[in-house]
Structure formats: C-alpha cells, structure tokens
C-alpha cells in the first residue's frame, strides 16, 4: 500500500468523485489513522505514505476515506474534498454498477406527492419512502441515488432529512450530501448512518422540496412533468448491496401567468363540503372550462366549452376526499380546494 496515490474525494478509487464515495465514509466514520504528509484537498494525486490499519471489503484502505488527510474520518471529509471535487475524474473511470430491484420482491424507494398541483414559482413537497410493511428495507446503513428532472422547469431541489425517521433509530444519526451534479444535470443524494450499526424498517426518511421556475417559456395549462430516480444503491454495514426498486413521479404545473387578473373573475363554489354536486358561479366573467384533480395532480375529469356564468358539477360517481378545482376564465385559471363527503 505504501506509495499508492490518492485523489482527494475519490474514496473508492474508481476514477470519479460522486455520492457513492459518501457511503464509504459512512462505513469508516470516526476511524482514526496516520495523517497524510503535505495533505490538502486540491484535485491532484497525493501519496499515501503510511496505510491505515483497516480496509474496506473490496480491499481499499481506509486512508482513501480520510480525504483531507487530517487523520480522522468525519463530516469534513465529505463537505470539503468530496463536495469540492464532486464529478471530477482521473485516469480511467470504472463506472459504478447499479442493479434495480424487482417489484413485489425487493423494497422500493417511493416518491409521494404531498402537495398536489403547483403553480409557477411554487414549491411541491415529495416524500421519500423506503420499503413498506410487506417488504421492509432490512439492514439499512446507507443509500445513494439521483433524481433526473427537467431543469428548464424545475429551478431547485432540496433534500430534507426526517430527524424522527426509522433510519436514525437505535441511538444513531445520519450524514448526507445533496447537490446538483453539474456533469449529469441530476440532483444527487447520499444518506449514511455513522455508527457501524444497521437498522431495518420502512417508511419516510426524508423529503424533496421542488421549486418551480417563475417563468417557463411555452408552458401551457396543466403541464405534466416527470421526475425519476436513477443510479440507486443501498448498502448494509458490511457493504453488501441491496437491490431497491426505483420510482418515478408525474405532477401537474398550472400556468399562473395571468394570476394578477384572477381577482377580476369573482368565481365561487358552493356548497363546500359537498355531497352530490357543487355549483361554480361567476357574476362577472364567462367560465370556459372546469377541471377536477386529485391531490396527486391527476386529472379526474374536465368540462370544456361551458361559456357561461354558472355550471353544476355532479360528484355522485366520485369517492370522498379532497380535490382541486381548476376554473378557466378569460382572466386566467383559478384553483379552489373542495371536500367531497
């Protein structure tokens, strides 16, 4: 091992710095060893003059996880070298290999829309659920994945950990690195425990806050966009890889460019809550269409060509729950929330 070269941030020494390297630091978290001579985090080859006592299961020495060379593996190795050198490569890259799980057999990483539809400049919240009651995620220690999305419509994505999540149980806590990958255009996430103790469970462990651009050229009403989970891997504390089923999610963005005129429409809905029907009424402007959506942003029905000031909407065939009514007038689109009992 003596004399081998280390590139700061490439913990698994495969030629590229990415979120998989964070999982390695989680395995070795808190371990100490010899400091690196003349260490820094600039993207240059640096000599490992003295190897550490421990190796990862694939034979890589723990010295590679001490990315800043200060003799201890901790958050600074992630937030300094890995983050600063993210996406950089050296030599021949050996790409990470990802194997998706099988639905109904392996646990899934599920995206759950908790907001419904969203307007321009708005934020939509997406829960991240790993495993379920029937197929839990066993022996969880860390997970890494990417979110593929359209950055001409989505301005920003932020990951928020759930501090009460099952993945931080048994007295442990977690560390994460999340950022936009400027090479792939994806949003990369890595979450790892730090106590060398795996946990098993299922359910929410975090969420994504997705901010929509204020102005999107060519956006039309009820534009549906999709986000996808890519390059997904979960590991145990023994660094065994667990196959996980990736998810994708579509949601609706309403065109709100005319919202400054909404107050002119004077649109109302009554009664609300609703049993058998509701009435959409406008005393000033003509109603052009009425769309009904569930909280996932999925269109339940659409009434077009109304061209009147009042419309009675039957709900006898709809299950009870909360819905969003999108009412189009000459002044734009107005949304209202209704409850069907």
Beta strands, then each sheet from edge to edge (+ up, - down):
strand 1: 4-7
strand 2: 45-48
strand 3: 109-113
strand 4: 118-119
strand 5: 123-130
strand 6: 137-140
strand 7: 142-148
strand 8: 154-161
strand 9: 174-180
strand 10: 187-193
strand 11: 199-201
strand 12: 203-212
strand 13: 223-235
strand 14: 241-242
strand 15: 248-254
strand 16: 267-270
strand 17: 277-282
strand 18: 287-293
strand 19: 299-303
strand 20: 310-314
strand 21: 321-329
strand 22: 332-340
sheet 1: 1+ 2-
sheet 2: 3+ 5- 12+ 8-
sheet 3: 4+ 15+ 13- 7+ 10- 9+
sheet 4: 4+ 15+ 13- 14+
sheet 5: 6+ 11-
sheet 6: 16+ 17- 20+
sheet 7: 19+ 18- 21+ 22-
end
